[in-house]
Amino acid sequence: MSYNAPLDLTSKLITNIMIAIFLVLFALQPLSPFTYIMLPTLLITWGIHPTKYLITDNMVIIKRPFGNIRLAIGDITLIEQLGPEQMGFSIRMFASGGLFGYLGIFRSDKLGTYSMWSTNIKDQVLLIVNGKKIVISPSNPQAFVLEVKNRFRQS
């Protein structure tokens, strides 16, 4: 089963504004130091953002342009939908906080350290896989959680 990974309004705004700034500055000064910093940042961030989430018989796959993340369903010890109150206050440790989504390593006062491969800050799911916390944002989090739990029972 496939679940989309649509950008929320904040990510759409940040992404579009950053691309517009880059294009304007590139048009004005194509060889500026800003170009050498911004172009790789945009490309790498685009390359690691989730485009969809797939559930197979034994895997959850986070589809990304530059390589997928594969999580074995048998290694998942917890999966649950998250609300904002469960996330707590988060800071970026090594992450993008809106450019093409919320990507990388974060730290929360409630969750501790976790990886986030999310495009929507509201519809989030927490997975604990081999002791590591991973937050994602499938388009229908309730159905996603239910389907993964059903696949786990079948395996």
RODO-2510 file (C-alpha; in nm, 4 decimals, decimal comma):
residues 155
     n   res          X          Y          Z
     1     m     0,0000     0,0000     0,0000
     2     s     0,1215     0,3489    -0,0843
     3     y     0,0728     0,6683     0,1173
     4     n     0,1537     1,0128    -0,0203
     5     a     0,3839     1,2599     0,1534
     6     p     0,2344     1,6029     0,0742
     7     l     0,4096     1,9153     0,2019
     8     d     0,2186     2,1163     0,4594
     9     l     0,1650     2,4904     0,4082
    10     t     0,4729     2,5906     0,6107
    11     s     0,7019     2,3610     0,4111
    12     k     0,5514     2,4796     0,0824
    13     l     0,6122     2,8418     0,1779
    14     i     0,9685     2,7878     0,3041
    15     t     1,0597     2,5743     0,0023
    16     n     0,9140     2,8128    -0,2557
    17     i     1,0621     3,1223    -0,0904
    18     m     1,4090     2,9628    -0,0708
    19     i     1,3945     2,8541    -0,4356
    20     a     1,2787     3,2019    -0,5418
    21     i     1,5592     3,3694    -0,3432
    22     f     1,8124     3,1335    -0,4964
    23     l     1,6886     3,1976    -0,8517
    24     v     1,6885     3,5762    -0,8086
    25     l     2,0362     3,5840    -0,6541
    26     f     2,1690     3,3366    -0,9092
    27     a     2,0342     3,5546    -1,1914
    28     l     2,2009     3,8624    -1,0406
    29     q     2,5352     3,7029    -0,9458
    30     p     2,5735     3,3478    -1,0791
    31     l     2,9239     3,2969    -0,9388
    32     s     2,8699     3,4339    -0,5883
    33     p     2,9652     3,2281    -0,2799
    34     f     2,5934     3,2113    -0,2002
    35     t     2,5391     3,0015    -0,5143
    36     y     2,8027     2,7509    -0,4072
    37     i     2,6340     2,7101    -0,0694
    38     m     2,2674     2,7287    -0,1671
    39     l     2,2635     2,5038    -0,4744
    40     p     2,4052     2,1965    -0,2942
    41     t     2,1772     2,2661     0,0030
    42     l     1,8687     2,2706    -0,2194
    43     l     1,9759     1,9598    -0,4133
    44     i     2,0679     1,7523    -0,1082
    45     t     1,7558     1,8515     0,0836
    46     w     1,5371     1,7722    -0,2170
    47     g     1,7160     1,4401    -0,2586
    48     i     1,6480     1,3197     0,0960
    49     h     1,2886     1,4388     0,1310
    50     p     1,0196     1,1690     0,1409
    51     t     0,7978     1,1441    -0,1654
    52     k     0,5783     0,8633    -0,0341
    53     y     0,5629     0,5842     0,2202
    54     l     0,5131     0,2247     0,1074
    55     i     0,4073    -0,0778     0,3075
    56     t     0,4967    -0,4194     0,1691
    57     d     0,4456    -0,7597     0,3291
    58     n     0,7532    -0,7176     0,5482
    59     m     0,8844    -0,3612     0,5012
    60     v     0,7959     0,0028     0,5520
    61     i     0,9775     0,1985     0,2816
    62     i     1,0334     0,5730     0,2917
    63     k     1,0707     0,6634    -0,0775
    64     r     1,3215     0,9420    -0,1471
    65     p     1,4837     1,0658    -0,4702
    66     f     1,8396     0,9853    -0,3495
    67     g     1,7774     0,6500    -0,1831
    68     n     1,5038     0,4861     0,0143
    69     i     1,4944     0,4056     0,3840
    70     r     1,3813     0,0478     0,4482
    71     l     1,2401    -0,0535     0,7848
    72     a     1,1650    -0,4209     0,8485
    73     i     0,8173    -0,4593     0,9972
    74     g     0,9509    -0,7321     1,2270
    75     d     1,1954    -0,4805     1,3785
    76     i     0,9208    -0,2312     1,4691
    77     t     0,8513    -0,2426     1,8426
    78     l     0,6081     0,0507     1,8512
    79     i     0,3979     0,2405     1,5990
    80     e     0,1490     0,5097     1,6935
    81     q    -0,0009     0,8288     1,5620
    82     l     0,1462     1,1419     1,7227
    83     g    -0,0290     1,4587     1,8232
    84     p     0,1470     1,7925     1,8788
    85     e     0,1265     1,7474     2,2561
    86     q     0,3182     1,4174     2,2306
    87     m     0,5962     1,5786     2,0264
    88     g     0,6678     1,8492     2,2792
    89     f     0,9160     2,1244     2,1991
    90     s     1,1679     2,0094     1,9368
    91     i     1,4960     2,1557     1,8197
    92     r     1,6982     2,0676     1,5123
    93     m     2,0233     1,8885     1,5843
    94     f     2,1209     1,8260     1,2209
    95     a     1,8098     1,8834     1,0150
    96     s     1,5964     2,0851     0,7777
    97     g     1,3088     2,2560     0,9518
    98     g     1,0793     2,3142     0,6548
    99     l     1,2841     2,3110     0,3334
   100     f     1,1219     2,0198     0,1434
   101     g     0,9861     1,9006     0,4785
   102     y     1,1206     1,8265     0,8242
   103     l     1,4205     1,6056     0,7668
   104     g     1,7034     1,4814     0,9834
   105     i     1,7845     1,4523     1,3511
   106     f     1,5776     1,6397     1,6084
   107     r     1,5569     1,6465     1,9880
   108     s     1,2345     1,6876     2,1818
   109     d     1,1678     1,7397     2,5511
   110     k     0,9128     1,4541     2,5315
   111     l     1,0543     1,2137     2,2694
   112     g     1,4254     1,2635     2,3230
   113     t     1,6418     1,2280     2,0106
   114     y     1,4656     1,1085     1,6957
   115     s     1,4952     1,1055     1,3169
   116     m     1,2212     1,2770     1,1218
   117     w     1,1382     1,2089     0,7571
   118     s     0,8206     1,4121     0,7476
   119     t     0,6517     1,6579     0,5138
   120     n     0,3567     1,7471     0,7324
   121     i     0,3927     1,8569     1,0935
   122     k     0,0318     1,7671     1,1832
   123     d    -0,0218     1,4107     1,0544
   124     q     0,2689     1,2279     1,2118
   125     v     0,3445     0,8702     1,3069
   126     l     0,6110     0,7498     1,5498
   127     l     0,7915     0,4247     1,4798
   128     i     1,0461     0,2692     1,7129
   129     v     1,2695     0,0428     1,5070
   130     n     1,5594    -0,1390     1,6736
   131     g     1,5417     0,1137     1,9578
   132     k     1,5566     0,4178     1,7268
   133     k     1,2700     0,6669     1,7084
   134     i     1,1575     0,7682     1,3605
   135     v     0,8804     1,0178     1,2851
   136     i     0,7074     1,0167     0,9444
   137     s     0,3948     1,1784     0,7990
   138     p     0,1896     0,9508     0,5725
   139     s    -0,1162     1,1083     0,4109
   140     n    -0,3571     0,8958     0,6183
   141     p    -0,1813     0,8255     0,9490
   142     q    -0,4639     0,6230     1,1054
   143     a    -0,4834     0,3829     0,8107
   144     f    -0,1029     0,3631     0,7922
   145     v    -0,0705     0,2627     1,1586
   146     l    -0,3508     0,0066     1,1266
   147     e    -0,2011    -0,1475     0,8132
   148     v     0,1478    -0,1801     0,9661
   149     k    -0,0009    -0,3403     1,2784
   150     n    -0,1964    -0,5853     1,0608
   151     r     0,1185    -0,6762     0,8640
   152     f     0,3083    -0,7233     1,1899
   153     r     0,0434    -0,9703     1,3140
   154     q     0,0613    -1,1635     0,9845
   155     s     0,4382    -1,2073     1,0008
***
